[in-house]
Amino acid sequence: QVQLVESGGGLVQAGGSLRVSCAASVGIFSSYAMGWFRRAPEKEQEFVAAISRSGGRTSYADAVKGRFTISRDNAGNTMYLQMNVLRPEDTAVYYCAAKLSYGDYYYEIGDMYRYWGQGTQVTVSS
């Protein structure tokens, strides 16, 4: 059983920074590709960022490229999303997701992930 727990969300002013974390209870964390997704009010879930098992390969949505950084600590079973220069349109519930991966790939499609956290709210005020 894989359990994912997000933390670190909150309220921040536009232009500010926030780091959200995803702690994973899993046998071998480094066997899992990980991703961040978000859902804003009255909008569909969207891809934010993804990272391969090793952390050596990453992918970002165009909307966050250059502002957000995804990373992982395989020894600590934790993934991070550093969010800088936040905008009001970044307001959403942020979810982390995990997928058992047999190669060092990242995955941008939500349906490919089997395990999901409960989400953490990020609110950016203007």
C-alpha positions in Angstrom: 0.0 0.0 0.0 1.4 3.4 -1.0 0.4 6.4 0.9 1.2 10.0 -0.1 0.8 13.0 2.2 1.2 16.5 0.9 2.1 19.4 3.1 3.4 23.0 2.9 0.4 24.7 1.2 -0.9 28.0 2.4 -1.7 31.6 1.6 1.0 33.7 -0.1 1.0 37.0 -1.9 1.6 37.3 -5.6 5.3 37.2 -6.4 6.0 35.2 -3.3 7.3 31.6 -2.9 6.1 28.4 -1.3 7.4 24.9 -1.1 5.1 21.9 -1.0 6.2 18.5 0.0 5.0 15.0 -0.6 6.0 12.3 1.9 5.6 8.8 0.6 5.1 5.6 2.6 6.3 3.1 0.1 8.6 0.2 0.0 11.2 1.5 -2.5 10.5 5.1 -3.2 13.2 5.2 -5.9 11.1 2.7 -7.9 8.4 5.3 -8.4 8.1 8.1 -10.9 6.4 11.1 -9.3 4.3 14.0 -10.4 2.5 17.1 -9.2 -1.0 18.0 -10.5 -3.4 20.8 -9.5 -7.1 21.5 -9.6 -8.3 25.1 -9.5 -12.0 25.9 -8.6 -14.3 25.0 -11.4 -11.5 23.8 -13.6 -10.2 20.4 -14.6 -7.1 18.8 -13.0 -3.9 19.8 -14.8 -0.4 18.6 -15.0 2.2 20.7 -13.2 5.5 18.8 -13.1 6.9 15.3 -13.2 10.1 13.7 -12.2 11.7 10.3 -13.0 12.7 7.7 -10.5 16.3 8.9 -10.2 15.3 12.6 -10.3 17.5 13.0 -13.3 14.7 13.7 -15.7 12.0 16.3 -15.2 9.1 17.9 -17.1 7.1 21.0 -16.5 3.8 22.5 -17.8 4.4 25.6 -19.8 2.4 27.7 -17.3 5.0 27.0 -14.6 8.2 26.5 -16.5 11.0 28.7 -15.1 9.1 29.4 -11.9 8.6 26.0 -10.4 11.2 23.3 -9.6 10.4 19.7 -8.9 12.9 17.6 -6.9 13.0 14.5 -4.8 15.0 13.0 -2.0 15.0 9.2 -2.5 16.7 8.6 0.8 14.0 10.5 2.7 11.1 9.3 0.6 10.0 12.8 -0.2 9.3 14.9 -3.3 9.2 18.7 -3.4 7.7 21.4 -5.5 9.4 24.8 -5.1 7.1 27.5 -6.4 8.5 30.9 -7.0 7.0 34.1 -8.5 3.6 32.8 -7.7 0.6 34.2 -9.5 -3.1 34.3 -8.5 -3.8 31.8 -11.3 -1.6 29.3 -9.4 -4.3 29.1 -6.8 -5.4 25.4 -6.6 -5.3 22.2 -4.6 -2.0 20.6 -5.4 -1.8 16.8 -5.5 1.2 14.5 -5.7 1.0 11.2 -7.5 3.2 8.1 -7.8 3.6 5.5 -10.5 5.7 2.4 -10.3 8.2 2.8 -13.1 10.5 0.2 -14.8 12.6 2.8 -16.4 13.9 6.3 -15.6 10.9 8.1 -17.2 8.5 10.9 -16.2 4.8 10.8 -16.9 2.7 13.9 -17.7 -0.7 12.1 -17.9 -2.7 11.9 -14.7 -4.4 8.7 -15.7 -1.1 6.9 -15.7 -0.6 7.4 -12.0 -2.0 4.9 -9.6 -1.4 6.5 -6.2 -2.6 10.0 -5.1 -2.3 12.2 -2.1 -5.2 14.0 -0.5 -4.0 17.4 -1.7 -2.8 20.7 -0.2 -4.4 24.1 -0.8 -2.2 26.8 -2.3 -3.8 30.3 -2.4 -2.1 33.2 -4.1 -3.6 36.6 -3.3 -3.2 39.5 -5.7 
